[in-house]
């Protein structure tokens, strides 16, 4: 880790809510057409996929209260089908809906994203939400950023690896600055050691505590049952 590299502003990750209003209105119309074609008796997964796309469009149009129930139903369908990446995607939409239980949705989606080897960009996006939602002096933000670096290095493949590792390091550098006014490589290394961010066995345990705080004991699925399905290799 080279702190000097963190001075370059990262472009960030692609957001699922990019686009202007006209584009999202068009996507909303297409999702509604798809739902009408599937019909209420259609296959559960097909319905869930279309409902999630409609929910995403509604959230992008700042109609989160309308999008929430659609994405909430989709979460349950994807969990039942063990479609973990789709479930995390739905949790991300629920978080961005900015409703009463949105932080609980973030916590649960993050638990799945870290537990399963899903799309790394989506995982980093969920971790970045934690940084955005926590105060500048929060240790939780530091833990989230360290986890982002660890998972980007561990899971990113081929062409995306360099960009994602760079972005994750940008996250960590940003947190170091706002958390402890870190401005040099020496200060950065001391901060890493003091915060124990160089030991995954320690910071991943702390991440579980962050997730529990976000979820507020409002879990919508049986974690023990889901944990039993996690690949062991």
C-alpha positions as CSV (number, residue, x, y, z in Angstrom):
1,X,0.0,0.0,0.0
2,X,1.5,3.3,-1.1
3,X,-0.3,6.3,0.4
4,X,1.1,8.7,-2.3
5,X,-1.0,6.8,-4.9
6,X,-4.1,7.8,-3.0
7,X,-3.8,11.4,-4.1
8,X,-5.4,10.7,-7.5
9,X,-9.1,11.0,-7.5
10,X,-10.8,7.6,-8.4
11,X,-13.5,7.7,-10.9
12,X,-15.5,5.4,-8.8
13,X,-17.6,2.4,-9.6
14,X,-20.4,2.3,-12.1
15,X,-23.7,3.1,-10.3
16,X,-26.9,1.3,-11.2
17,X,-28.7,4.6,-11.0
18,X,-26.8,6.5,-13.7
19,X,-28.9,8.2,-16.4
20,X,-31.3,11.0,-16.8
21,X,-35.0,11.1,-16.0
22,X,-36.1,10.3,-19.6
23,X,-33.9,7.2,-19.7
24,X,-35.3,6.0,-16.4
25,X,-38.9,6.7,-17.4
26,X,-38.2,4.5,-20.5
27,X,-36.8,1.8,-18.4
28,X,-39.8,1.9,-16.1
29,X,-42.1,1.6,-19.0
30,X,-40.1,-1.4,-20.3
31,X,-40.2,-3.1,-16.9
32,X,-44.0,-2.6,-16.6
33,X,-44.4,-4.1,-20.1
34,X,-42.4,-7.1,-19.1
35,X,-44.4,-7.5,-16.0
36,X,-47.6,-7.4,-18.0
37,X,-46.3,-10.0,-20.4
38,X,-45.2,-12.4,-17.6
39,X,-48.5,-12.0,-15.7
40,X,-49.3,-12.8,-12.1
41,X,-49.0,-16.5,-12.7
42,X,-45.6,-16.3,-14.3
43,X,-42.5,-18.0,-13.0
44,X,-41.4,-16.5,-9.6
45,X,-37.9,-15.7,-10.7
46,X,-39.0,-14.0,-13.9
47,X,-41.4,-11.9,-11.9
48,X,-38.8,-11.0,-9.4
49,X,-36.3,-9.9,-12.0
50,X,-38.9,-7.7,-13.7
51,X,-40.1,-6.3,-10.3
52,X,-36.5,-5.5,-9.4
53,X,-36.0,-3.6,-12.6
54,X,-39.2,-1.6,-12.0
55,X,-38.1,-0.9,-8.4
56,X,-34.6,0.3,-9.6
57,X,-36.3,2.7,-12.1
58,X,-38.6,4.0,-9.4
59,X,-35.8,4.6,-7.0
60,X,-33.7,6.4,-9.6
61,X,-36.8,8.6,-10.2
62,X,-36.9,9.4,-6.5
63,X,-40.0,7.3,-5.9
64,X,-38.4,5.0,-3.4
65,X,-41.6,4.4,-1.4
66,X,-43.1,2.8,-4.5
67,X,-40.0,0.8,-5.4
68,X,-39.5,-0.6,-1.9
69,X,-42.2,-3.2,-1.9
70,X,-41.3,-4.5,-5.3
71,X,-37.6,-5.0,-4.4
72,X,-38.6,-6.4,-1.0
73,X,-40.5,-9.2,-2.6
74,X,-37.7,-9.8,-5.1
75,X,-35.2,-10.3,-2.2
76,X,-37.2,-13.2,-0.8
77,X,-37.5,-14.9,-4.1
78,X,-33.8,-14.6,-4.8
79,X,-32.9,-15.8,-1.3
80,X,-35.2,-18.8,-1.7
81,X,-33.6,-19.6,-5.1
82,X,-30.1,-19.1,-3.6
83,X,-29.4,-16.4,-6.2
84,X,-27.1,-14.5,-3.9
85,X,-25.8,-11.9,-6.3
86,X,-29.4,-11.0,-7.4
87,X,-30.4,-10.8,-3.7
88,X,-27.5,-8.4,-3.0
89,X,-28.5,-6.3,-6.0
90,X,-32.1,-6.1,-4.6
91,X,-30.8,-5.2,-1.2
92,X,-28.8,-2.4,-2.8
93,X,-31.9,-1.1,-4.4
94,X,-33.7,-1.2,-1.0
95,X,-30.8,0.8,0.5
96,X,-31.0,3.4,-2.2
97,X,-34.8,3.7,-1.7
98,X,-34.1,5.6,1.5
99,X,-36.9,4.1,3.5
100,X,-37.1,3.3,7.2
101,X,-35.5,-0.1,6.9
102,X,-32.9,0.9,4.3
103,X,-29.9,0.6,6.7
104,X,-31.1,-2.9,7.7
105,X,-31.2,-3.8,4.0
106,X,-27.6,-2.5,3.6
107,X,-26.4,-4.6,6.5
108,X,-28.0,-7.8,5.2
109,X,-26.9,-7.2,1.6
110,X,-23.3,-6.5,2.8
111,X,-23.3,-9.8,4.8
112,X,-24.2,-11.7,1.7
113,X,-21.8,-9.8,-0.5
114,X,-18.9,-10.5,1.8
115,X,-19.9,-14.1,2.5
116,X,-20.3,-15.2,-1.1
117,X,-17.9,-14.7,-4.0
118,X,-20.4,-12.5,-6.0
119,X,-19.5,-9.7,-8.4
120,X,-16.7,-7.7,-6.9
121,X,-17.9,-4.3,-8.1
122,X,-21.2,-4.9,-6.4
123,X,-19.4,-5.9,-3.2
124,X,-17.2,-2.8,-3.2
125,X,-20.3,-0.7,-3.8
126,X,-22.0,-2.1,-0.7
127,X,-18.8,-1.4,1.3
128,X,-18.7,2.1,0.0
129,X,-22.2,2.7,1.2
130,X,-21.0,2.0,4.7
131,X,-18.2,4.6,4.4
132,X,-20.8,7.2,3.1
133,X,-23.2,6.4,6.0
134,X,-20.7,6.6,8.9
135,X,-19.1,9.7,10.6
136,X,-15.6,10.8,9.6
137,X,-14.1,9.4,12.8
138,X,-15.9,6.0,12.5
139,X,-13.8,2.9,12.9
140,X,-16.5,1.1,10.9
141,X,-15.6,3.1,7.8
142,X,-11.9,2.0,8.2
143,X,-12.9,-1.6,8.6
144,X,-15.2,-1.4,5.5
145,X,-12.4,0.1,3.4
146,X,-9.8,-2.4,4.5
147,X,-12.3,-5.2,3.6
148,X,-12.7,-3.6,0.2
149,X,-8.9,-3.8,-0.4
150,X,-8.8,-7.3,0.8
151,X,-11.7,-8.6,-1.3
152,X,-10.6,-6.7,-4.5
153,X,-7.2,-8.3,-4.2
154,X,-8.7,-11.7,-3.5
155,X,-11.6,-11.9,-5.9
156,X,-11.1,-9.5,-8.8
157,X,-10.0,-11.1,-12.0
158,X,-8.3,-10.3,-15.3
159,X,-8.9,-6.8,-16.7
160,X,-11.0,-5.6,-13.8
161,X,-8.5,-6.4,-11.1
162,X,-6.2,-3.4,-11.5
163,X,-9.0,-0.9,-11.6
164,X,-10.9,-2.4,-8.6
165,X,-7.8,-2.8,-6.5
166,X,-7.0,0.8,-7.3
167,X,-10.5,2.0,-6.4
168,X,-10.5,0.0,-3.1
169,X,-7.1,1.6,-2.2
170,X,-8.6,5.0,-2.9
171,X,-11.4,4.2,-0.5
172,X,-8.9,3.3,2.2
173,X,-6.8,6.4,1.6
174,X,-9.9,8.6,1.8
175,X,-11.0,7.0,5.1
176,X,-7.4,7.4,6.5
177,X,-7.5,11.1,5.7
178,X,-10.9,11.8,7.2
179,X,-10.5,9.5,10.2
180,X,-7.1,10.6,11.4
181,X,-5.9,13.4,9.2
182,X,-3.3,11.0,7.6
183,X,-1.2,12.9,5.0
184,X,2.0,10.8,4.5
185,X,3.1,7.3,3.9
186,X,4.6,7.0,7.4
187,X,1.4,8.2,9.0
188,X,-0.6,5.9,6.8
189,X,1.5,2.8,7.8
190,X,1.2,3.7,11.5
191,X,-2.5,4.2,11.1
192,X,-2.9,0.8,9.4
193,X,-1.0,-0.9,12.2
194,X,-2.8,1.0,15.0
195,X,-6.2,0.1,13.5
196,X,-5.2,-3.5,12.9
197,X,-6.2,-3.2,9.3
198,X,-3.4,-5.4,8.1
199,X,-4.9,-8.6,9.6
200,X,-8.1,-9.9,7.9
201,X,-8.8,-12.2,10.9
202,X,-9.2,-9.1,13.0
203,X,-10.9,-6.6,10.7
204,X,-13.4,-9.1,9.3
205,X,-14.6,-9.9,12.8
206,X,-15.1,-6.2,13.3
207,X,-17.0,-6.0,10.1
208,X,-19.5,-8.5,11.4
209,X,-20.1,-6.1,14.3
210,X,-20.7,-3.2,11.8
211,X,-23.2,-5.4,9.9
212,X,-25.1,-6.3,13.1
213,X,-25.4,-2.6,13.9
214,X,-26.7,-1.8,10.5
215,X,-29.1,-4.7,10.4
216,X,-30.5,-3.8,13.9
217,X,-31.4,-7.4,14.6
218,X,-33.9,-7.1,11.8
219,X,-32.8,-10.1,9.7
220,X,-35.1,-11.3,7.0
221,X,-33.4,-14.7,6.5
222,X,-31.9,-17.4,8.5
223,X,-28.2,-16.7,8.5
224,X,-27.3,-20.1,9.8
225,X,-29.1,-21.8,7.0
226,X,-27.5,-19.5,4.4
227,X,-24.1,-19.9,6.0
228,X,-24.4,-23.7,5.5
229,X,-24.6,-23.2,1.7
230,X,-21.4,-21.1,1.5
231,X,-18.8,-22.9,-0.7
232,X,-16.0,-24.2,1.4
233,X,-13.3,-24.0,-1.3
